[in-house]
Amino acid sequence: MARKKTQTGCPCGLPASFEACCGRYLGPDAQPAPTAERLMRSRYVAFALGLEADLLSSWHASARPAELDLAADAGVVKWVGLEIVACRGGQEGDAEGEVEFVARYKVGGKAERLHELSRFCREDGRWYYLSGQLF
């Protein structure tokens, strides 16, 4: 009899539990992400879980869209993995950072990938997503 594989770790790919990893940066009592990479990982999880409010609040005000329509993707897009390719800056004490990543997802069972270089800035001790360049 085949054993069902159970997911361990956070949806962002790190081995810690969701609560100990990205969960603490999401929701109404969210802590600020300490680095641009941690914000990137929590944004991936927010996309995967359809947490539109968390995504919008992590966007810098100068670039934030008025709204997202993640509900339109519910049941259509399934996020299946995140790989951080490189990080430049984005640490405590930095004002800016970049995170290059590849996010894998499926649409109608067909595998897709999103390869992006994301730009972040830090204001008042909080990291914000500014923009992304697709590859």
SVG drawing of the C-alpha trace seen along z (x, -y; Angstrom):
<svg xmlns="http://www.w3.org/2000/svg" viewBox="-13 -57 37 59">
<polyline fill="none" stroke="black" stroke-width="0.4" points="0.0,0.0 1.4,-3.4 1.9,-5.9 0.5,-9.4 3.2,-12.0 2.6,-14.7 4.0,-18.2 6.5,-19.2 7.9,-22.7 6.6,-26.0 5.1,-26.5 8.1,-28.8 10.4,-25.8 12.2,-26.2 12.0,-23.3 10.5,-25.3 6.7,-25.1 4.5,-27.7 3.8,-29.2 7.5,-29.5 8.5,-30.7 6.2,-32.8 3.2,-32.6 4.6,-35.2 4.8,-37.7 1.2,-37.2 -2.2,-38.1 -3.5,-40.9 -0.8,-40.5 2.1,-40.1 5.6,-41.0 7.7,-42.9 9.9,-40.6 13.5,-41.2 15.0,-40.9 14.0,-41.3 14.3,-37.6 12.0,-36.8 9.4,-39.3 9.8,-37.6 9.2,-34.2 6.1,-35.4 4.7,-37.1 5.1,-33.8 3.1,-32.1 0.5,-34.8 0.0,-34.2 -0.2,-30.5 -2.8,-30.9 -4.7,-33.7 -4.0,-36.3 -4.6,-39.4 -4.5,-41.9 -1.1,-40.7 0.2,-41.1 -1.2,-44.6 0.2,-45.7 3.7,-44.4 3.7,-46.5 5.3,-49.9 2.7,-52.7 4.3,-54.2 3.8,-50.9 0.8,-49.3 -2.1,-48.3 -5.5,-49.4 -6.6,-45.8 -5.7,-42.2 -8.1,-39.5 -6.6,-36.4 -10.1,-34.9 -10.1,-34.6 -7.1,-32.3 -8.5,-30.2 -8.8,-26.6 -7.0,-27.4 -3.5,-28.2 -1.6,-25.9 1.7,-27.2 4.1,-24.2 7.5,-25.6 9.9,-28.5 13.6,-28.7 15.6,-31.7 18.3,-32.1 20.2,-35.1 19.9,-38.0 21.7,-41.3 21.4,-43.6 18.1,-43.4 19.6,-42.8 19.3,-44.6 20.8,-48.1 20.3,-48.1 17.8,-50.5 17.4,-48.4 17.6,-44.8 17.0,-42.5 15.8,-38.9 15.9,-36.7 13.6,-33.8 11.8,-31.1 8.3,-30.2 6.8,-27.1 3.0,-26.7 0.5,-24.7 -2.4,-25.9 -4.8,-23.2 -2.2,-20.6 0.4,-22.3 3.7,-23.2 4.7,-26.9 7.4,-29.0 7.8,-32.6 11.4,-33.8 11.7,-37.3 14.2,-39.8 12.3,-41.7 13.3,-45.0 12.6,-45.9 13.1,-49.0 13.0,-49.5 11.2,-52.3 10.7,-52.9 12.1,-49.4 9.8,-47.6 10.6,-46.0 8.3,-46.6 8.1,-45.2 8.8,-47.8 8.9,-46.1 9.9,-43.0 11.7,-42.3 10.6,-39.0 13.1,-36.7"/>
</svg>
